[in-house]
Amino acid sequence: MNKFKAAIVGLGRIASLLEEDSLREKPCTHAGAIASNPDCELVAGCDIDEERRGLFAQKWQVPAYADAAEMLRVHKPQILSIATHPDSHYHYCRLAADCGVQAVICEKPLADNIKEARKITRLAENGLAIVTNHERRYSEDYACAKSILGGGKLGALLSAWAVLYMGRTQRLLDVLWHDGTHLADAIMFLTGMSLKHKKHWGAKLSANAGTAWLEGVLQTKPPLPTPHSLLPIVIEIGAERDHLVFEMEFSCEKGRLRIGNGVFEVWESVPSPYADKFRSLKKTDETFNGPTGYFANMVKDAVACVKEPGRLPRSSAADGLRVIEYLNSIKAWG
């Protein structure tokens, strides 16, 4: 069987350069995942930066172009990874559709505004398979957590809390639009619910110091067990820390689940060892070990979309749009 040809536009960190990080699980880039997939052949890359083109061509031994249209015309890939800035995502999705690309892997956020995100989603509705890189949908530890929450082991979900710290000086709104996309999508993926914003307090989101709390609700729908149609959630966004935190905690009737970067904990209700006729939470031995396959699984999904026209990706353009709609509803608070 012939391999599917894949190309990349935007040759920065997530496209290729992070593959040099010795501590990250591999593959951890678009190029690395494509190169390691037995159904794919990495045929070309594109970037306006000459140095990046040179590094990419040297590492992957494929040509690198300054013009994406020329690259697509010459190589006619079935799969295109878009790893450029969000303000150009629609342009390259439109170009891919016009040039006969069958599946696009688009970096998050899907776009830099809701209008462009909706235009990208319409391209998907018209036949272009679009995978949004909300990578935790493809991560095996998150799939395991989703199974635990949905399986009823911990009882009905009652509330949720999430925390995102991304260093000392980044503007909180930028943190929200950059890594908060992953956080918001992971919450919706794990619960199967829609995330809605209500209000925020604390630091202004336009600040690059302090802590802000975003109060919202999870709007429920089957099959996740829950006694209420709206469940409370608080998301904490903070600066001034010298460390990164990306975590979620789901409080349930009979326990809780915590998951995040380097975190996978399941707590269950047991008779309390501290007080008669009470119950306490005890951490179980359940954990997650081994590779998550987050980038490799994403490329597998794109390949499946080429093999099966009309297939809905696990992380679709519609999923990307839902995140943008949530972020857009917060943006007005400033």
N, C-alpha and C positions, 0 to 999 in steps of 0.2 A: 504493500500500500504506500502511495506517495504521501510524504509529509505535508502538513499545511504550512504555508509560508506565513511568517509573522514579522512585522516591522514595528519600530518604536519611533515616536516623535517626542522630543524632549529628552535629553540624555544626561540629566543631572543625578541627584542622589538616589531617588527611588527607582529611576530607570536602570541604573547600572552601578554607580559609584559605591553604594552601600554594600555591595558584594565583597568589598575589601575589609569590612568590619569583622574582625576575628571572633567577636563575641555573639554575633547574631546567628540565629538559626538560618541555615541555607536551604533553598534559595530565599533571598530576601529582597529581590528586585525583579522588575519585569524581565530584563534580559536573562537573569539567572534562571527564572522559572521557565521561560520559553526554551532556553538552551537545554534544560534538564528534562523537558517533556518529550517522550518518545514519539509523539504524534506531530511535533512542531519542528520547524527549521527557522532559526533567526536569520533573516536575509539582509536586513539593512536597518539603519538608524538615521535620524534627522535632528539637527539642532542648528540654531543660528550662530552658536558659539564655536569658533574654530578649534579651540583647545579641547573642548568636550568631544567634538567630532573625532579628533585625533586619538584621544584616550579610548573612546568607544571602539573605533576601528581596530586599534591595536589589541585590545583585550579580547574582542569577540571575533576578530578576523572576518569582518564583513564591511562593505562600503558604508560611509556616512555622508549624508547629503545636507546641504544648507536649505533646500527647498523641498517641502513635504509633497507637493503635487508631483514633482519630478520623481521622487522616490516611489510613490504609488504607481505612477505611469510605467516606470521601468520594471518594477518587481511584482506588481499586481498581487500583493499579499491578501490572504483571506482574513487575517487577524491583524488589527492595529492597536497597539498600546499607546494611549495618550497620556504623557507624563509632563505636560506643560503647565503653566500657570492657569488657574481656573478661568480667567477672563478670555482665554483662547479655546476653551473646551468645545464650545458649540461650533466654532469655525472648523476645527479638525474633525468633529463628528460629522458635520455637513459634508466636508471634503471626502471623508471615508465613504459615506453613503453614495456620493456622486461618482466615486471611483470603483464601486463594486465590492468594497470590503464587506465581508459577511458578519464579522463580530468585532466590536470595539471593547477594549478594556480601558475605562476612563478613570483617572485618578480622582480622588475626592478633594474638596467638595465637588459635586457634579458640575457646578457653575459658580460664578461669584455673585449671582443675583437670581431672583426667582423667575424673572422673565426668560433668561437664557436657559435655566433649568427646565422650564416647561417646553421650550423649543427642542431641547435634546430629547425629552421624554416623547414628544410627538414623532421624532425620528424613529424611536424604538417602536412606537405604535404602528409605524408605517413599514416595519419589516427589518430594520437594522438591529441586530442583537447587541445590546449595550450592557456590559458588566461594570458596575460602579465599584471601585476598590474600597469598599468597607470590609477590610480584610478579616475582621473577627467573625463574619458570617462563614468564612472558610476555615476557621481555626478549630481544630478538634476539641480543644478544651472548652470552647464556647458551645460547641455542639453538645458536649457532655452536660454542661450546665443547663442548657435549654431542655434537655431530656429530663433532668432532675426536677426542674421547676414545673414542667408540663406533666410529669408522671404522677403527681399527687403525693409523692413520698413525704414532702414537707407540709402538706396540707395547702390550703388556699393562700395565695399571695395577698398581703394586706397593705404593704407600703414598700417604698424603695428609696435609697439614698445613693448618690454618686459623688465622687470627688475627682477633680482634675487640677493638678498643679504642673506647670510647665516652665519652671525657672523663676528668676528674680525679677526681670524687668519687662517682660512682654505685656502689651496691652491686653486686658482681659477679653475684650471682644475678639482680638486676633487669635487668642488661645481657643476661644469658643469656636471660631470658624475653621481653625486648622485641625486641632485634635478633638475638639468638641463634636465634630462631625462623626468621628469614630464612636465617641461616648453615646451620643444620642441614638445612632443607628444600632449599637450593641444593645442598648436598653430595649429598643423596639423589637429587635431580633429575638432576644432572650424571652421576652414576655408575649410576643405576638400582639402587642397593643400599640395604639397610637399615642405619641407623646405630645401633650398640649401645654403651652406656657400660660401661667396666670399672672404672676407678678415677681418682682425681684427686690431684694433689699441688700444693704451693705454697700460696698464700694461701687462707684459708677463703672459701667463696663468700658467706658472710654479711658479709664485710669490704667496705669501700669504698676499699681501698688494696691495692697489691701486684698480683701476677700469679698466676693459677691455670692449670694445664695439665690438660686433660681427656683421658685416654687411653681410646681405644675401638677398635672394629673396624667395618669395613664388611663386611656379610654379602653375599656375591656371589650373583648369579643371572644367567642369560643376558639380553641378548646381549653385554654388555661383556667384551672379552677380558681374562682374568686367570688366572694359573696357580694361584691358591689360593682356597679357599672363604671365608677370613677375611683381610682386609687391614688393617694397622695404620693408625690415624689419631690425630693429636694436635691438639687445639683449644686455643689460648691465649686466655685472657680477661684483660684488664688494665685497671687504673685508673691514675690519676696522670699520664696523658698529656694534653697540651694539643691533641691532634689525634684525628681519627677514622680507624680502619683497619678495613676489611672485606675480607679477602682469603682466597683458597684456592689451594693449590698441589698439583698432582697429579703424582707422580713415576712415570714409565713406563719400560718397558724401553728405549725408543729416544729418550727426551726427557722434557720436562715441560711442563705448562700452568699458567699463573698467571692468575687472573681475580679481579676485585673492583671496588671503587669506583675508577674511573679507571685500572684495570689490565686489560690483555689482552695476554698474552705467550705465544708458542709457541717452545720451544727444541727443537732437534733434535741428535741425535748425529752428529758428523762426525770425520774423522781429526784428532787433536790437533795444533795448531801448536806445542805446547810440549814434547812428548815423543814419541819414535819408538815406533810400535806401540801407542799408546794412543788413546783417543777422548775428545773433550770435547764439552760442550754449546755450541751456538752459537744465539743468538737469531735467529729468522727474521724476514722482513719482514711476516709475517702479523699482521694487527691487525684491529680493528673500528672503523669510522667510521660516523657517521650516527646518527639517532635509534633508540632501542631499542624504542619503542612499548609500554613496559611496562604503563602504565595503559590505554591505548587497546585493546591486545590482550586485556586482562582483561575489559573490558566487551563486546568482540566475542564472547568465549567465553560470557558470560552470555546474550547475545542468541541465540547458536547453541543454547544449552540450552532457550530458550523455543521456538525454531523447531523443534527436534528433541527432543521429550520422550523421556527416557531416556538422553540423551547424557551421558557422563561428562566433567566438566570437566577441563581440563588440570591445574588445581590444585583437587583435590576435598576434601570433608570428610574422607575417609579419609586423604589426605595430611596434612591439618591434625592429625588424631588421631595419626598416626605421630610427628610432631614433639612433641606433648604427651607421648606415651609415653616418648620419649627424654629430654625435660626432666624428667619426673617421676622417672625412674630416677636422675638426678643430684641431685635436690633433697635427698635424704636425707643427702648428704655435708655440707651446711651450710657 
